[in-house]
């Protein structure tokens, strides 16, 4: 073997050994698995590169309805962090002994009514949702967005401009109960319903196809998003690091940029 070939071979071997021994090699890089409410998708995915740069850890996300995620966790799905879109589902997780520490509020949100830009049902206000024949799409009652919406409709009943049975009349117009709030947004954006209820932060990706109206502040409960590390987490250190990061000013900036309110 010539001198130049020997040098090239040694360089190649050295590079391979360096890559294999690096703590950030793809096979060895720590991963944090986060189960999070579907409405957090854009904010958390945008935050992932900054978290990786700061900690050297990648993130794997599972987004969905908070109730579905809790069910999966109770059935043994491996995860490091849980972020719910309401306190009720976080309590379910806590009561099941799934949390490794206290839950903390990471963000807040509020409900909006969305209709397709063409607005075929001529819905001008929330009160119109009680009109016969309106095709309303909601998240399922066990999904936080669906629970918040139903609570708001019943609270409006009997107030000025709303019939006493407003909540019941609206629920009779529900034609689809979706597994998460993103599914509601998608259906209305595609014109597969006359109206839907989502979070304000869900509107940005579909703003060109829908019109949004905010719920009256006195009627709609504020959506609170708690976060907690999970007991038995495959990467407990990573869980703590992710919670710390997303609660820090750096992590919060990604939530603010997507319209979430401060904790």
C-alpha positions in Angstrom: 0.0 0.0 0.0 1.4 3.4 -0.9 2.1 6.1 1.6 -0.9 8.2 0.3 -3.2 5.2 0.5 -2.2 4.5 4.1 -2.8 8.1 5.1 -6.2 8.1 3.5 -7.2 4.9 5.2 -6.1 6.2 8.6 -8.0 9.4 8.0 -11.2 7.4 7.1 -10.9 5.2 10.1 -10.3 8.1 12.4 -13.4 9.9 11.1 -15.5 6.8 11.5 -14.2 6.3 15.1 -14.9 9.9 15.9 -18.5 9.7 14.6 -19.1 6.5 16.4 -17.8 7.8 19.7 -19.5 11.2 19.5 -22.3 11.6 22.1 -24.4 13.2 19.4 -24.1 10.3 16.9 -27.6 9.6 15.6 -27.8 6.2 17.2 -26.8 7.4 20.6 -28.4 10.9 20.7 -30.9 11.0 23.7 -34.5 11.4 22.7 -37.3 13.0 24.8 -40.8 11.6 24.0 -43.5 14.1 24.6 -47.3 13.4 24.5 -49.0 16.7 23.9 -52.4 18.1 23.0 -52.9 18.5 19.3 -53.3 22.2 19.4 -49.6 22.5 20.5 -48.2 20.9 17.3 -47.0 24.0 15.5 -45.4 25.6 18.6 -43.7 22.5 19.8 -42.4 21.4 16.4 -41.0 24.9 15.9 -39.3 24.7 19.3 -37.6 21.3 18.7 -34.5 22.6 17.0 -33.8 25.2 19.7 -34.3 22.5 22.4 -31.9 20.2 20.6 -29.3 22.9 20.2 -29.5 23.8 23.9 -29.5 20.3 25.3 -28.2 17.9 22.6 -31.4 15.9 22.9 -33.9 15.3 20.1 -37.7 15.3 20.6 -40.3 12.8 19.5 -43.9 14.0 19.7 -47.2 12.3 19.9 -50.0 14.8 19.3 -53.7 14.0 19.9 -56.7 14.6 22.0 -55.7 14.9 25.7 -58.1 12.1 26.7 -56.7 9.8 24.1 -53.1 10.5 25.2 -54.0 9.8 28.8 -55.6 6.5 27.8 -52.5 5.5 26.0 -50.3 6.4 28.9 -52.5 4.4 31.3 -52.1 1.4 29.0 -48.3 1.7 29.3 -47.3 3.8 26.3 -43.7 4.9 26.9 -43.3 8.7 27.2 -41.3 11.2 29.2 -43.6 14.3 29.3 -47.4 14.9 29.1 -48.9 18.2 28.2 -52.7 18.4 28.4 -55.1 21.0 27.0 -57.0 21.1 30.2 -56.5 20.4 33.9 -59.1 17.7 34.0 -57.1 15.3 31.9 -53.9 16.1 33.8 -55.8 15.2 37.0 -56.8 11.9 35.4 -53.1 11.2 34.8 -52.2 12.3 38.3 -54.9 10.1 39.9 -53.6 7.2 37.9 -50.1 7.7 39.4 -48.5 8.6 36.1 -46.8 11.9 37.1 -43.3 12.2 38.4 -43.8 15.7 39.7 -46.4 18.5 40.0 -48.0 19.8 36.9 -47.3 23.4 36.0 -49.2 25.7 33.6 -47.3 26.2 30.4 -49.8 28.2 28.3 -53.3 29.5 28.0 -55.7 29.6 25.0 -59.3 30.6 24.1 -62.1 29.3 22.0 -63.2 30.6 18.6 -66.1 29.8 16.3 -64.9 29.1 12.7 -67.0 29.0 9.5 -65.9 28.4 5.9 -65.1 31.6 4.1 -68.2 31.0 1.8 -70.3 30.6 5.0 -73.1 28.6 3.3 -75.2 28.4 6.4 -75.0 32.2 6.9 -73.8 32.0 10.4 -73.2 35.5 11.7 -72.9 34.9 15.4 -72.8 32.2 18.0 -76.6 32.4 18.5 -77.0 31.1 14.9 -75.7 27.7 15.9 -79.0 26.8 17.4 -80.8 27.3 14.0 -82.3 24.0 12.7 -80.2 22.4 10.0 -76.9 23.8 11.0 -74.1 21.2 10.6 -71.8 21.8 13.6 -68.5 20.0 14.0 -67.0 19.7 17.5 -64.3 17.8 19.3 -65.7 14.9 21.2 -67.1 15.7 24.7 -64.0 14.0 26.4 -61.6 16.1 24.4 -60.8 19.4 26.2 -61.9 21.6 23.2 -65.2 19.8 23.0 -65.8 20.0 26.7 -65.0 23.7 26.8 -67.3 24.4 23.9 -70.3 22.5 25.4 -69.8 24.2 28.7 -69.8 27.6 27.0 -73.0 26.9 25.0 -74.9 25.8 28.1 -73.6 28.8 30.0 -74.9 31.1 27.3 -78.4 29.6 27.6 -80.9 32.1 29.0 -78.6 35.1 28.7 -79.6 38.1 26.5 -79.9 37.0 22.9 -79.8 33.2 23.6 -82.8 30.9 24.3 -82.9 29.0 27.6 -82.2 25.7 25.8 -79.4 27.1 23.7 -76.9 24.5 24.8 -79.3 21.6 24.0 -80.3 23.1 20.7 -76.7 23.5 19.7 -75.8 20.0 20.7 -78.6 18.6 18.6 -76.9 20.2 15.6 -73.6 18.4 16.1 -73.0 16.2 13.1 -69.5 15.0 14.0 -67.5 14.5 17.2 -63.8 14.6 16.3 -60.8 13.0 18.1 -59.0 16.3 18.5 -59.3 20.0 17.7 -57.1 19.8 14.6 -59.6 17.4 13.0 -62.3 20.0 13.6 -60.2 22.7 12.0 -59.5 20.5 9.0 -63.1 19.6 8.4 -64.3 23.2 8.4 -61.4 24.3 6.2 -62.5 21.7 3.7 -66.1 22.8 3.9 -67.3 19.6 5.5 -69.4 21.4 8.1 -71.1 24.7 8.5 -69.2 25.7 11.7 -66.8 24.4 14.2 -65.2 25.3 17.5 -61.4 25.4 17.9 -58.7 27.3 19.8 -57.6 30.7 18.5 -54.1 29.2 17.8 -55.6 26.6 15.4 -56.8 29.3 13.0 -53.5 30.6 11.7 -52.7 27.5 9.5 -56.2 27.7 7.9 -56.8 31.5 8.0 -57.2 31.7 4.3 -60.2 29.3 4.3 -62.2 30.2 7.4 -63.6 33.2 9.3 -63.2 33.1 13.1 -65.3 34.7 15.9 -64.1 34.8 19.5 -66.4 33.5 22.2 -67.7 36.0 24.8 -65.1 36.1 27.5 -67.7 35.7 30.2 -69.1 32.5 28.7 -66.0 30.5 27.5 -63.6 29.1 30.1 -60.0 29.8 29.5 -58.1 26.8 28.2 -55.2 26.0 30.6 -52.4 23.8 29.4 -50.5 21.9 32.2 -47.2 20.1 31.7 -45.6 17.4 33.9 -42.8 14.8 33.7 -44.0 11.2 33.8 -43.2 8.5 36.3 -41.1 5.7 34.8 -40.0 8.0 31.9 -37.4 6.2 29.7 -35.5 9.5 29.7 -36.2 11.1 33.1 -33.4 13.7 32.8 -34.7 14.6 29.3 -38.2 15.0 30.7 -36.9 17.5 33.3 -34.9 19.3 30.6 -37.9 19.6 28.3 -40.2 21.0 31.0 -37.5 23.5 32.1 -36.9 24.6 28.5 -40.6 25.0 27.5 -41.3 27.0 30.6 -38.2 29.2 30.1 -38.3 32.5 28.1 -36.7 30.7 25.1 -39.4 28.0 25.1 -42.2 30.4 25.8 -41.3 32.5 22.8 -42.4 29.7 20.5 -45.8 29.5 22.2 -46.3 33.3 22.1 -45.4 33.3 18.4 -48.3 30.9 17.7 -50.8 33.0 19.7 -50.8 31.2 23.1 -51.2 33.4 26.1 -48.7 33.4 29.0 -49.1 30.9 31.8 
